[in-house]
């Protein structure tokens, strides 16, 4: 049990190292769920539960002042506790989403002030010209901001496993049914959040084409992706190249007295 707890801590440390490793997206639920399942000896369920969490949090992207729930702690604990209790992805979602929200609140209340301490130390290091101290404090400050998650994840896994297992085993059927229904609604909410950010009149028609292909054509996601690739190729060949050729045909020689901007030299988009 101690070994598993230590490995869970390592998975959390990897997830919280995302910015340190160059924004590699290793903190996404799909990766965290897979690593958690690997640690607990159930890779298949880890991938399935991580995928379910990914669908629910697909629109959880930090934009401006918005900070999404802590996906690392929510995915690791939701997946780990559900696997230990021999539950399904609905239980992982039900456990993971509240955990992610609570840890986010603790990181805001505790982690951010700790990070500010290191920010001020970095300011002093910059005045002193100590580049090694700047690098060291930047790394430590990044992990200090995630300290609540680094503490809660292994602690909750070690002490909460038996309590969660007992709770899920004795849970009434109507509650488990509600969890299953909620697990179906959360991915829809995640897609709605994502669509709100990217949807416009140019891409909306393609979204609905893909939806109707799946709903009425019984196509798999792979099939839709292949059709999308073909549409991109067709649009490039018959639309983009046609526009480029038209721009070249309408170009006028410099002798006409027109300026370079009026000639349309093919780089207008820049």
GIGIHU-V919110 format. One record per residue. N is the residue number from 1. PHI is phi in degrees with one decimal (* if undefined). PSI is psi in whole degrees, 0 to 359 (NA if undefined). D_CENTER is the distance of its C-alpha to the mean C-alpha in whole Angstrom. Layout:
{{N PHI PSI D_CENTER} {N PHI PSI D_CENTER}}
This chain:
{{1 * 320 29} {2 -64.6 320 29} {3 -63.1 316 28} {4 -63.1 320 25} {5 -62.3 318 24} {6 -63.8 318 24} {7 -66.5 324 22} {8 -62.3 320 19} {9 -62.5 319 20} {10 -63.2 319 19} {11 -62.2 318 16} {12 -63.4 319 15} {13 -62.9 321 16} {14 -63.6 317 15} {15 -63.5 320 11} {16 -78.7 358 13} {17 -94.3 13 14} {18 -56.3 307 11} {19 -64.6 324 13} {20 -65.1 328 16} {21 -92.8 12 15} {22 91.9 38 15} {23 50.4 60 11} {24 -88.6 359 11} {25 65.0 24 7} {26 -72.0 349 9} {27 -83.4 356 7} {28 -66.6 148 4} {29 -56.0 327 7} {30 -61.8 322 8} {31 -78.3 315 9} {32 -63.5 320 10} {33 -64.3 319 12} {34 -63.6 314 14} {35 -66.1 322 15} {36 -64.6 316 16} {37 -62.1 322 18} {38 -63.8 318 20} {39 -64.5 322 21} {40 -89.9 4 22} {41 76.3 22 24} {42 -138.4 71 22} {43 -62.7 320 20} {44 -60.6 308 20} {45 -65.7 327 19} {46 -62.2 318 16} {47 -67.4 318 15} {48 -63.9 314 16} {49 -68.8 322 14} {50 -63.8 322 11} {51 -64.9 321 11} {52 -64.9 318 12} {53 -66.0 323 9} {54 -63.2 318 7} {55 -62.5 321 9} {56 -71.8 332 10} {57 -113.1 18 6} {58 -62.6 332 6} {59 -95.6 5 7} {60 -84.7 85 6} {61 -125.0 134 6} {62 -72.6 113 9} {63 -129.0 121 12} {64 64.1 231 16} {65 -85.6 354 17} {66 -77.9 129 14} {67 -117.6 119 12} {68 -72.7 165 9} {69 -56.6 157 10} {70 -72.8 98 10} {71 -67.4 330 7} {72 -64.8 304 10} {73 -65.4 318 13} {74 -61.8 316 12} {75 -70.5 315 11} {76 -64.2 310 14} {77 -70.2 318 16} {78 -59.9 314 16} {79 -69.4 314 16} {80 -64.0 313 19} {81 -67.9 324 21} {82 -68.1 320 20} {83 -65.0 316 22} {84 -63.8 329 24} {85 -90.6 3 26} {86 57.7 39 25} {87 -99.0 181 23} {88 -105.0 188 21} {89 -66.6 335 18} {90 -63.2 319 19} {91 -67.7 322 20} {92 -61.6 318 17} {93 -65.8 315 15} {94 -63.1 324 18} {95 -80.8 322 18} {96 -73.0 319 14} {97 -62.4 310 13} {98 -62.2 322 17} {99 -61.5 316 16} {100 -60.8 322 13} {101 -70.7 318 15} {102 -65.4 315 18} {103 -64.6 323 16} {104 -59.5 316 15} {105 -62.7 320 18} {106 -68.6 322 20} {107 -65.3 325 18} {108 -70.2 320 19} {109 -80.8 327 23} {110 -112.7 312 23} {111 -64.9 317 20} {112 -64.4 316 21} {113 -59.6 322 25} {114 -63.3 321 25} {115 -64.3 322 23} {116 -61.8 326 25} {117 -58.8 316 28} {118 -70.8 328 27} {119 -60.8 316 26} {120 -67.4 325 30} {121 -66.4 323 31} {122 -66.4 322 29} {123 -58.7 317 31} {124 -66.9 320 34} {125 -61.8 323 34} {126 -66.2 320 33} {127 -64.3 324 37} {128 -82.2 349 38} {129 73.8 24 37} {130 -92.4 91 35} {131 -69.0 326 32} {132 -65.6 319 32} {133 -67.0 325 31} {134 -61.2 311 29} {135 -62.0 316 27} {136 -63.2 315 27} {137 -72.3 331 26} {138 -65.9 318 23} {139 -67.3 313 22} {140 -63.8 321 23} {141 -64.1 323 22} {142 -63.2 318 19} {143 -75.1 331 19} {144 -63.5 324 21} {145 -65.8 337 19} {146 -104.1 14 17} {147 -57.5 317 20} {148 -56.8 317 20} {149 -66.6 320 17} {150 -65.4 333 19} {151 -87.0 316 22} {152 -69.4 319 20} {153 -59.1 303 18} {154 -67.6 325 22} {155 -65.5 313 24} {156 -65.7 325 23} {157 -66.8 318 22} {158 -70.6 314 26} {159 -93.0 340 28} {160 -98.4 355 26} {161 -61.3 309 26} {162 -68.1 324 29} {163 -65.5 316 29} {164 -68.3 320 26} {165 -60.3 315 28} {166 -64.2 319 31} {167 -63.2 313 29} {168 -69.0 327 27} {169 -69.2 326 31} {170 -99.6 12 33} {171 -72.8 134 30} {172 -60.4 156 32} {173 -64.9 324 32} {174 -66.8 331 31} {175 -73.2 317 28} {176 -64.9 326 27} {177 -65.3 318 27} {178 -62.9 323 25} {179 -63.1 320 22} {180 -64.7 318 22} {181 -64.3 317 23} {182 -63.3 323 20} {183 -65.6 336 17} {184 -81.0 331 18} {185 -80.5 325 18} {186 -61.5 316 14} {187 -59.9 323 13} {188 -62.7 321 15} {189 -65.0 320 14} {190 -62.1 317 11} {191 -66.2 324 12} {192 -64.5 320 15} {193 -63.6 318 12} {194 -66.7 317 11} {195 -63.2 325 15} {196 -62.6 329 16} {197 -81.0 325 14} {198 -109.1 348 15} {199 -74.7 132 18} {200 -151.6 178 22} {201 -66.9 341 25} {202 -80.6 330 25} {203 -108.3 347 22} {204 -59.7 319 22} {205 -63.1 324 25} {206 -71.9 327 23} {207 -60.4 313 21} {208 -72.3 329 24} {209 -60.8 313 25} {210 -62.8 321 22} {211 -63.5 313 22} {212 -70.2 331 26} {213 -64.4 322 26} {214 -76.2 318 24} {215 -70.5 319 26} {216 -112.3 344 29} {217 -101.9 357 29} {218 53.7 37 28} {219 -89.5 150 26} {220 -81.1 171 23} {221 -62.4 324 20} {222 -64.0 319 21} {223 -62.1 317 24} {224 -64.0 320 22} {225 -63.7 322 20} {226 -66.2 318 24} {227 -63.4 321 25} {228 -62.5 319 23} {229 -62.6 319 24} {230 -65.3 321 27} {231 -62.5 319 27} {232 -62.1 316 25} {233 -62.9 315 28} {234 -62.1 316 31} {235 -63.8 323 30} {236 -68.3 317 30} {237 -72.6 313 33} {238 -96.6 345 35} {239 -110.8 303 33} {240 -64.0 312 32} {241 -65.8 325 35} {242 -64.0 318 38} {243 -65.3 321 37} {244 -65.7 318 37} {245 -65.9 320 40} {246 -63.3 321 41} {247 -65.7 324 41} {248 -71.6 321 43} {249 -66.9 328 46} {250 -88.5 358 46} {251 -68.3 145 46} {252 -114.6 145 49} {253 -65.6 152 51} {254 -59.8 337 52} {255 -65.9 342 55} {256 -74.3 348 55} {257 94.4 359 54} {258 -78.0 151 50} {259 -77.3 169 48} {260 -62.3 323 45} {261 -65.6 325 43} {262 -74.5 337 45} {263 -74.5 335 45} {264 69.3 77 41} {265 -85.9 12 41} {266 89.8 356 38} {267 -116.4 26 35} {268 -62.2 329 35} {269 -69.0 343 31} {270 -88.3 NA 31}}
